[in-house]
Amino acid sequence: METSIKIGVLAETKTPPDRRTAITPEHAVEIQTRYSNVRVVVQSSAIRAYSDDEYSAVGIEIVDNVSDCDILFGVKEVKIEKLIPEKMYFFFSHTAKKQDYNRTLLQAALEKNIRLLDYEYLTDTRGARLVAFGHWAGIVGAYNAMIALGKRTGAFSLKRAVECHDVKEMFEELKKIELPPVKIVLTGGGRVAQGALEVLYTLGLLQVSPFDFLHNSYNEAVITRLDPVHYVARKDGSDFDLNHFFANPKDYVSTFAPYTKVAEMYIACHFWDEDSPVFFTNEDLQSPDFKLHVIADVSCDIAGPIPSTIRSSSISSPFYGFNPKTLAEGDEFAQENITVMAVDNLPGEVPRDASDFFGNGLLDKIFPALFTEDMQHVIERATITRNGKLTEHFAYLHDFANGLE
């Protein structure tokens, strides 16, 4: 006889609130269809992008108390006082990179004997992530960059992504505008970058090579996308090697500065290692031929590779200004300032589409391992804590969790 499993979809508790969910009404029904021993209930929420009524309409029970559930699914960190001892939790915990602001969350998971799984570490045997929101961060980040350009130039106006019902409406907004002849540089090649490119392609932008971008003039808006080979070089003058760069980032210097002298907009969608060179410096910002005036930092590494990213922004207030001469924050659209977009939870602006996409990933790649047989040890690799201890994969967090570092 199969063991009955009850899973609960959590109401988000983090502030500012996040309207995404890991399991939509359609996914909840599909889980119960595929796995006859699994029952799904949903904790009532007034802010979730999918309403309680939408779950009820397809036969999913709405509850206030999820303490009788075996497995609990959220999106962002769960408030410590809401954590239920002895349960299995899935959410983005932001603890495994020793994030000091969530040290107490990790300690609470250990104290409460919680089995904590972090979506970020649900990977295949090669280490590639199986579920992520990055694609949607790229889409919204590039869209916000266009909003900023429109406000700075007065050439057009776009509805905020968060004001659109879904991404389809957002893309209809894009079709109404025509860009002035600007040069846009984008860094990155993964999910985030591909999402940003989807927006730029919708606008009909001409994509050109990095060489042509640097050396040619155009009477229309153009985009170039850069991989590491285009923005770093080895200090010893040897040929670029991607694997060597990943393994030895300190052996490289930035070659990005020339792009700051020809591009008006920069959309940052790369992964950055703290040992890698910064893209440009405050001195570059103060150069008389520095040209960038919109920087959409989708990667959002605070005080990292892009010196104008001095803080994250928010969905409610996505832009701030950065004065390259004074290196101080100012009016977000003043012509003397760079308009910075550094929202750190961009997928939250398109919660329905992002939730649907994420839930599809869980259905196809995670739930078979969770509810049947985990042949590839997917669940184990993502388990940070269990039975009051750190698992083998996360043993390196011992000193951090005990306040020793």
C-alpha positions in Angstrom: 0.0 0.0 0.0 1.4 3.4 -1.0 2.2 5.9 1.8 -0.1 8.9 1.6 1.7 12.3 1.2 0.1 15.6 1.9 1.8 18.7 0.5 1.0 22.3 1.3 1.5 25.4 -0.8 2.6 28.2 1.5 1.3 31.7 1.8 4.4 33.9 1.3 5.5 35.7 4.5 8.6 37.7 3.4 8.5 41.5 3.3 8.1 43.0 0.7 5.5 40.4 -0.3 6.1 38.1 -3.3 3.1 37.1 -5.4 4.7 34.1 -7.0 3.9 30.5 -6.1 5.7 27.2 -6.8 2.5 25.3 -7.5 -0.3 26.9 -9.6 -3.9 25.5 -9.6 -3.1 23.6 -12.9 0.0 22.1 -11.3 -1.8 21.1 -8.2 -4.4 19.1 -10.2 -1.7 17.5 -12.3 0.3 16.4 -9.2 -2.8 14.6 -7.8 -3.4 13.1 -11.2 0.1 11.7 -11.7 0.6 10.6 -8.1 -2.5 9.0 -6.6 -1.0 8.9 -3.1 -0.3 12.7 -3.1 -2.8 15.3 -1.9 -2.3 19.1 -2.3 -3.7 21.8 -0.1 -3.1 25.5 -0.4 -2.7 28.0 2.4 -5.0 30.9 2.0 -3.3 34.1 0.6 -4.7 37.5 -0.3 -1.6 38.4 -2.3 -0.8 35.3 -4.3 -1.1 35.9 -8.1 -3.4 32.9 -8.3 -6.3 33.6 -6.1 -7.8 31.1 -3.6 -10.9 30.9 -5.8 -8.8 29.8 -8.7 -7.6 26.8 -6.7 -11.0 26.1 -5.3 -12.5 26.1 -8.8 -10.4 23.1 -9.8 -11.1 21.2 -6.5 -8.0 22.1 -4.5 -8.7 22.7 -0.8 -7.9 26.1 0.7 -6.7 25.9 4.4 -5.3 28.3 7.0 -3.3 25.8 8.9 -0.7 23.6 7.1 0.7 21.9 10.2 -0.6 18.5 9.1 1.2 18.6 5.8 4.3 16.5 5.2 6.0 18.7 2.6 5.7 22.5 2.3 6.4 24.5 -0.8 7.1 28.2 -0.8 9.1 30.6 -3.0 11.0 33.1 -0.8 12.4 32.6 2.8 9.8 31.6 5.4 9.7 33.7 8.5 11.4 31.9 11.4 8.3 32.1 13.6 6.2 30.4 10.9 8.6 27.4 10.5 6.9 24.2 11.6 9.3 21.7 13.3 9.9 18.3 11.8 8.7 19.3 8.3 10.2 19.1 4.9 10.5 22.5 3.2 11.2 23.7 -0.3 12.1 27.4 -0.8 14.9 29.7 -1.8 16.6 30.0 1.5 19.6 32.2 0.6 21.7 30.5 3.2 24.2 28.2 1.4 26.5 31.0 0.3 26.8 32.1 3.9 24.5 35.0 3.6 24.8 36.6 7.0 21.3 38.1 6.9 19.9 34.5 6.9 22.2 32.9 9.4 19.4 32.8 12.0 17.1 31.1 9.4 19.7 28.3 8.9 20.0 28.0 12.7 16.3 27.7 13.1 16.1 25.0 10.5 18.7 23.0 12.4 17.0 23.7 15.8 13.6 22.7 14.6 14.8 19.4 12.9 13.6 20.7 9.5 14.6 19.1 6.3 15.4 22.2 4.2 15.7 21.9 0.5 16.8 24.9 -1.6 15.6 25.2 -5.2 18.9 26.6 -6.2 20.6 23.3 -5.5 18.2 21.1 -7.4 20.7 20.1 -10.1 21.5 17.3 -12.5 24.6 15.1 -12.2 26.6 17.8 -14.0 25.6 20.5 -11.6 23.2 22.3 -13.9 20.2 23.8 -12.2 16.9 22.1 -13.0 14.4 24.8 -11.9 14.9 28.6 -11.9 13.2 31.9 -12.4 16.2 33.4 -14.3 14.5 33.6 -17.7 11.9 35.9 -16.3 14.4 38.1 -14.5 16.0 38.7 -17.9 12.6 39.5 -19.6 11.5 42.0 -16.9 15.0 43.5 -16.5 15.2 44.3 -20.2 11.7 45.6 -20.2 12.5 47.9 -17.3 15.5 49.1 -19.2 13.2 50.2 -22.0 10.9 52.0 -19.5 14.0 53.9 -18.3 15.1 54.8 -21.8 11.6 56.1 -22.6 11.5 58.2 -19.5 15.0 59.7 -20.1 14.4 60.5 -23.8 10.7 61.2 -23.7 10.4 59.2 -26.9 7.9 56.7 -25.7 6.1 55.4 -22.6 5.5 51.9 -21.4 3.1 50.4 -18.8 5.0 48.8 -15.9 5.3 45.1 -16.1 3.7 44.6 -12.7 0.7 46.5 -14.1 0.2 44.1 -16.9 -2.0 41.0 -16.5 0.7 38.8 -17.9 3.7 38.7 -20.2 1.5 38.6 -23.3 0.2 42.0 -22.4 3.7 43.2 -21.7 4.9 42.2 -25.1 1.9 43.9 -26.7 3.1 47.1 -25.0 6.6 46.7 -26.6 5.0 46.5 -30.1 3.7 50.0 -29.7 7.1 51.7 -29.4 10.0 52.5 -31.7 13.4 53.0 -30.2 15.7 55.9 -31.0 19.1 54.9 -32.5 20.9 53.7 -29.4 23.6 51.1 -28.8 22.8 48.4 -26.2 25.4 46.1 -24.8 24.4 42.9 -22.9 26.6 40.6 -21.0 25.8 36.9 -20.3 24.6 33.9 -22.3 22.4 31.8 -19.9 18.7 31.8 -19.0 18.8 35.4 -17.8 20.4 36.7 -21.0 18.1 34.7 -23.2 15.1 36.2 -21.5 16.5 39.7 -22.0 17.1 39.0 -25.7 13.5 37.9 -26.1 12.4 41.4 -25.2 15.0 43.0 -27.5 14.1 40.8 -30.4 10.5 41.7 -30.0 11.6 45.3 -30.6 13.2 44.3 -33.8 16.7 45.4 -32.8 19.6 44.6 -35.1 22.1 42.4 -33.4 25.7 43.0 -34.4 29.1 41.5 -33.5 31.1 43.0 -30.7 33.7 44.3 -33.2 31.1 46.0 -35.4 29.4 47.4 -32.3 32.7 49.1 -31.2 33.7 50.4 -34.6 30.6 51.1 -36.7 27.9 53.7 -36.5 24.2 52.9 -37.1 21.1 55.0 -37.7 18.9 52.4 -35.8 19.0 50.8 -32.4 21.5 47.9 -32.2 22.4 45.3 -29.6 25.5 43.2 -29.1 25.9 40.3 -26.6 29.2 39.6 -24.9 30.6 36.4 -23.5 33.6 36.4 -21.2 36.0 36.2 -24.2 34.8 39.7 -25.1 35.1 41.4 -21.7 38.1 39.8 -20.0 41.7 38.9 -21.0 44.5 37.0 -19.4 47.0 39.1 -17.5 49.9 37.1 -19.0 48.7 37.7 -22.6 47.8 34.1 -23.3 44.8 33.1 -25.4 41.5 33.2 -23.6 40.3 29.8 -22.3 36.8 29.7 -20.7 37.5 26.8 -18.3 40.7 28.5 -17.2 38.8 31.7 -16.6 36.2 29.9 -14.4 39.0 28.2 -12.5 41.4 31.2 -12.2 39.4 34.4 -12.4 42.1 36.4 -10.6 44.4 35.8 -13.6 42.2 38.1 -15.7 41.6 41.8 -16.3 38.6 43.5 -17.6 38.4 44.6 -21.3 34.9 46.0 -21.0 35.7 49.7 -20.8 35.6 50.3 -24.6 31.9 49.4 -24.6 31.2 52.1 -22.1 32.4 54.7 -24.6 30.0 53.7 -27.4 26.9 52.3 -25.7 24.1 54.3 -24.2 22.5 51.3 -22.4 24.0 48.3 -20.6 21.9 45.2 -19.6 23.9 43.0 -17.2 22.8 39.3 -17.2 26.1 37.6 -16.5 27.2 35.4 -13.6 30.0 37.1 -11.7 32.5 35.5 -9.3 33.8 37.8 -6.6 37.4 36.9 -7.7 36.7 38.0 -11.3 37.7 41.5 -12.4 35.1 44.3 -12.2 33.6 45.4 -15.5 34.6 49.0 -15.0 35.6 51.3 -12.2 34.6 54.7 -10.7 37.5 56.2 -12.6 36.0 54.8 -15.8 32.7 56.4 -14.8 34.3 59.8 -14.5 36.0 59.6 -17.9 34.8 62.4 -20.2 33.9 59.8 -22.9 31.9 57.5 -20.6 28.6 57.2 -22.4 26.3 54.8 -20.6 23.2 56.5 -19.1 20.9 53.5 -18.5 22.3 50.4 -16.6 19.9 47.6 -16.0 21.8 45.4 -13.6 19.7 42.2 -13.7 22.6 40.3 -12.1 22.4 42.8 -9.2 25.7 42.2 -7.4 25.8 45.0 -4.9 29.1 46.9 -4.6 30.5 44.4 -7.1 31.5 44.5 -10.8 29.4 47.6 -11.7 30.2 50.5 -9.4 26.9 52.3 -10.0 25.0 49.4 -8.4 25.3 50.8 -4.9 22.1 49.1 -3.7 19.2 47.0 -4.9 16.0 48.7 -5.9 12.4 47.3 -5.6 9.4 46.5 -7.7 7.6 49.5 -6.2 10.6 51.8 -6.9 12.7 50.1 -9.6 15.1 53.0 -10.5 17.6 55.3 -8.9 20.0 57.8 -10.2 23.8 57.6 -9.8 25.9 60.7 -10.5 29.2 59.6 -12.1 31.0 62.8 -11.0 30.0 62.8 -7.4 29.5 59.0 -7.1 26.4 59.7 -5.1 22.8 58.8 -5.6 20.4 61.3 -7.2 17.3 61.8 -9.3 16.7 58.7 -11.3 16.1 60.4 -14.6 18.2 63.6 -14.4 20.3 63.8 -17.5 23.6 64.2 -15.5 22.9 60.9 -13.7 23.0 57.3 -14.8 19.6 55.6 -14.4 20.2 52.4 -12.5 17.7 49.5 -12.4 18.7 46.9 -9.8 15.6 45.1 -8.7 16.6 41.9 -7.0 13.3 40.0 -7.4 12.4 40.8 -11.0 10.3 37.7 -11.7 7.9 38.9 -9.1 6.7 41.5 -11.6 5.3 38.8 -13.8 4.2 36.4 -11.1 1.6 34.3 -13.0 3.9 33.5 -16.0 7.0 33.0 -13.8 5.0 30.7 -11.4 3.6 28.7 -14.3 7.1 28.3 -15.8 8.7 27.3 -12.5 5.9 24.8 -11.7 6.4 23.1 -15.0 10.0 22.5 -14.1 9.0 21.0 -10.8 6.5 18.7 -12.5 8.8 17.5 -15.1 12.2 17.4 -13.3 11.7 17.3 -9.6 8.4 15.6 -8.6 9.3 12.3 -10.2 12.4 12.2 -8.0 10.5 13.3 -4.9 7.4 11.1 -5.3 8.8 8.0 -6.9 12.5 7.0 -7.0 15.4 9.5 -6.9 17.9 7.6 -9.1 20.1 10.7 -9.7 20.0 11.9 -6.1 18.5 15.2 -7.1 16.6 15.6 -3.8 19.6 14.7 -1.7 21.9 17.2 -3.4 19.5 20.0 -2.6 19.0 19.1 1.1 20.8 21.5 3.3 19.6 20.4 6.8 18.1 17.1 8.0 17.5 15.7 11.5 19.1 18.8 13.2 22.3 18.5 11.2 23.9 19.9 8.0 24.1 17.3 5.2 27.4 16.2 3.7 27.0 18.5 0.7 26.6 21.5 3.0 28.9 20.6 5.8 31.1 23.6 4.9 28.4 25.8 6.6 29.2 24.4 10.0 31.2 27.3 11.3 28.8 29.8 9.7 25.8 28.2 11.3 27.5 28.1 14.7 28.5 31.8 14.5 32.2 31.0 14.2 32.7 33.0 11.0 
